[in-house]
Amino acid sequence: MLTTVILASVVAAAVASLLWAVRVGDRVLEVVSKATASAAFVALGLARFNPQDTVGAWLLAGLVLCAAGDLCLLRDRTFDLGLITFLLGHLVYVAGFRAALPMGRWSVLVLAPLAIAGIGALTWLWPHLGRRRAPVAAYVVAITAMVWGGVSATAAGALPWMAAAGAVLFYLSDLAVARQRFVHPSFANRVLGLPTYYAGQLLLALIIGSWPGH
């Protein structure tokens, strides 16, 4: 419990530092703060991990991939690598949710509004994507599946509430990232996107070692 509180506090402090760094244009502080926040949510997953926990193994792999993606997004020239890394992270989270609840039991009622939202997001972004239309479309499919799995697993009682909340927060943060990258750069995007992203990752890390089948 103490480890969880300490690492969550490190993430919160690092995110606050990250927002300040972005606001004032301190590039060194931005890199250090982002790396610290990402390393802390991976450390939280590791601290809670049990090698016998199949779901936890998938979630921990997702945390590691997302932390790697965070570092890639720090530079424009590695943005595409970051996009691919996050896409793989979403697919790994999907595998984790599927390990907790077979996909055949995922709720169609949950999928329907998510599919509509995904189509709406892609329609909004499409004119701005240029050569990245195909990878971003694949990304939208992957994150939609991730949220579908997280919400379905929570609704079925296969995973705690953190699965649904973490997946939804991750989705919202990606909308902010997409707006920042492709539509309209603004500090407001960071204010929305960074806290929701790191809160989502913390919640997904907290599933490790706490799900009913563990």
N, C-alpha and C positions, 0 to 999 in steps of 0.2 A: 504493500500500500504506500509506504513512504517513498519507495523508488518511483512509483507511478506519479505521485504528487510532485516530486523533484523534477522528473523529466518533463511532465506537463508544464511545470512552471518555467523550465528552460525554454521550451517551445514558445510559450506566451511572451517571455521577455525577448527572445530572438525575433519574433514576429514584430513586436513593437519597435525594436531596433531597426529591423528591415524597412518598415514603413518610414521611419525617420530618415534612414539612409536614402531611400528613393526620393523622398520629398526634398532633401537638401542636395541631392546629387553626389553623395559620398560613395563612390564605386567600391572602394576597399571595404568599407563597413557593410555595404550591401552584400558583397560576396561572403564575408565572414558570417554575417547574420543569417543568410539563407542556408549556408552550409551547416551552421550550428542547429538551426531549427529542424532541418531534414535529418541530420545525424541523430538528433534527440528522439524523433518519432521512430526511427529504426531501432535505436537502443531500447526504447520502451517495448517494441515488439519482441526483441531478443530477450529482454528480461522476463517476459511473460511466457516465452515459448517452451513447450515440452516436445521432445522429438517424437512422441507417440501421437501428437496432435496433427492429423492430416490437414484439417481446415486451417489450423494455425500456420502450418508450413506454407500453404499457398498464400495466406495473407502476409506472412513475413516476406516472402519473395516479392509480392506486390509492393510492399513498403520500400524494399531495396531498389526496385526498378523505378519507383516514383522519385526516390531521393536522387538517383542517378539522372533522371529526367530534369529535376530541379537544377542541377548543375549545368546540364546542357543548355537550358533556357537562359542562362546568364549571358550567353554570347549569341549574337545574331547568326553567325556562321554555323553554329551547331544547333540551330532551332529545329531543323528537320530531324536530326538525330534525337533531339528531345521529344519531338512529336511521336516518333516511332517507339521510343522507350516508354512513354506514357501509354501508348496504344497497347504495348505488351503488358504493361502494368494492369490496365483495365481487364485484359483477357485473363491474366492470372487471378485477379479478384473474382472474375466470373467463375473460374475453375474452383476457387475456394467456396463460393456460395453454392455451386453445383455439388461439391462434396458434402455440404451440409444438408442440401435439399435437392434431390434429382430434378433436372430441368423440366421433366414432364409434369412436375407438380407446381411449377411456377405459375403465378396467376395471370390469366389472360386479361382480367379486369385491370390489373396493374400495367400490363404491357400497352394497352390501347392508348391511354393518355400520354404515356411516355413516347410512343411512336409518333403521335401527333406533335408533341413538343419537339422531338428530334427533327421531323420534317420542317417544322417552323423555323428552328434554329439554322438548319442547313439552307433553307430558302433565304433567310436573312443574310447569311454569310456568303452565299454563292457568288454574287457579283464582285466580291472583294478578294476572292481566293486565288485567282490566276492559275498557275501551274499546280497549286496545292489542292485543287478540287477533289481529286481522287483520294489522297491520304486523309484529308479532313472528313470526307464522307465516310471512310472506313472508321475513322476515330469516333464519329457521331454514333455509328452503329455499335461500336464497342462499349462506349460509355452508357448508351441506352441499355444495353444488355447487362452492364454492371449494376445499374440502378434497379433494373427489373429483378435481378437476382437478389440484391440486398433487401429490397422491400418485400419480395415474396418470401424470403427465408425468415424475415422478422414476422410477417403476418401469419406464417404457418407455425411459428414457435420453434423453428429449427435453430435460429440465432437470436441473440438479444437485440434490443432496440438500436444498439449502436450500428448495426449493419445497415439498416434503412437510413438512419440519420447521417451516418458517415458517407454513404453513397450519394445521397441527395446533396449534401454540402459540397462534395467533390464535383458534382455536376454543375452546381451554381458557380463554383470557382472557375470551372473551365469556360463557362459563358463569359465571365469577366476577362479571362485570358484571351479568348477569341476576339472580344470587342477591342481589347488593348492592341492586339497584334494586327487585326485585319480591318477594323472599322473606324475606331476613333480613340487614339491614345489619350489617356487621361489619368491623373492621380486617383480619381474616384474609382477607376477599375481596380487599382491596387488595393484601395481601402476595402472594397468588397471582396476581391478575389483572394488576397493573401490570408486573412483570418479564416474565411470559410474553407479554404484549401487545407490549412494546417489543422483546423478543428476537425475536419473530415478525416484526415489521416490519423489523428490521435484516437478518434472513435473507432476506426478500423483496427488500430493497434490494440485497443482495449478489448476487442473481441477475443483475441488470442488468450487462451487459458480460461475463458469465461463462458463459452458457449455450452448449451445443455448437454451435448453429446461428448464433451471433453472428459 
